Amino acid sequence: MKSFVWLGCLLPLLSLVPAHAVLYSVTDLGTLGGTFSETGSINSSGIIVGDATTTGDAADHAFSYSGGVMTDLGTLGGPTSQAYGVNSSGTVVGYANTASTTHAFSYSGGVMTDLGTLGGTQSYANGINSTGTIVGYSYITGDNFYHAMSDSGGVMTDLGTLGGSNSDAQAINSGGTIIVGNSDTASAQHAFSYLGGVMTDLGTLGGSSSHAEGVNNSGIIVGQSETGSGDAHAFNYSSGVMTDLGTLYGGAYSNAWAINNSGKIVGNGIDSGANSFAFIDSGGIMVDLNTQLDASGAGWVLQVATGINDLGQIVGVGTIGGQNHAFLLTPEPSTCAMLIGGLGMLGLVVRRKRV
């Protein structure tokens, strides 16, 4: 009988907690001595990559962040570099200036390796999977057009286009089966998936253009598409269907940047006052991450979320103290979990007293 009394007391409390509610603590990743930093992505063990300014904002360099330490990855001989992807082994990819141009790189064991090009003078890497396959884009011979590329074992492959001039690859899932990105068609730019040597047009939400930014191991793709009304909305794409994720605060813009293997999506939206905010979408419910912060979030405005791993850790960029800094959000035990855990402990005490 007493257990039903306790349950009756708990149920009203649980009804007050949204199913999607999660509180996050915020970590400021800092900079490389300057005033600015931003993130690219985060891997399964919490290694974060991005770029930050050096002392005096003299240059912008790629970084990796682990164990509370931000490490400058350097360049390929020029002034700047940026990191966008990191796999489960900690290999980082991005692009860096050489003495005369910009090339895609991979970074492992303290060494930055120039990946070369598809015949043109520039290349860029955006993602890497667990087997080390890198995706991005490169200018082709003549430098008039750029094409999506994959690089495996030091061999760069041209993925082609959807019939237009240019394309770029943005992400690859861990199994290496699906690459996603963007390509010109005969008349517009559309999101694509690339599987088994075939590039597939994902279409749009009714407008003329779309682009893909992320894909998980289930093959769910996220990105942004123009709608029939001319707005730009975040989408997810699964089993041949593109779903509009909507917006918040009366805004006309949202963009999905990443998705983890449990289907949680992060990105950013712009409200009706032109303010950018980071969001998480879980189960079709879009939530402003600024509303989900614990006391460590005081003073922060989270503007964009760029990555999420399978632990639910989120990275992005926001403003703090008048500067743009990279952040890490770490989920805390949910209110429901704490209440249920507390009830379990209480029940244990009651049972012990009965004994």
PyMOL commands that set and color helices and strands:
alter all, ss='L'
color gray80, all
select helices_A, chain A and resi 2-15+55-57+289-292+295-297+335-354
alter helices_A, ss='H'
color red, helices_A
select strands_A, chain A and resi 24-28+33-42+48-54+60-66+69-72+81-86+92-97+102-108+111-114+119-128+134-140+146-152+155-160+167-172+179-184+189-195+198-201+206-215+221-227+232-238+241-246+253-259+265-270+276-282+285-288+301-308+314-320+323-331
alter strands_A, ss='S'
color yellow, strands_A
deselect
rebuild
show_as cartoon
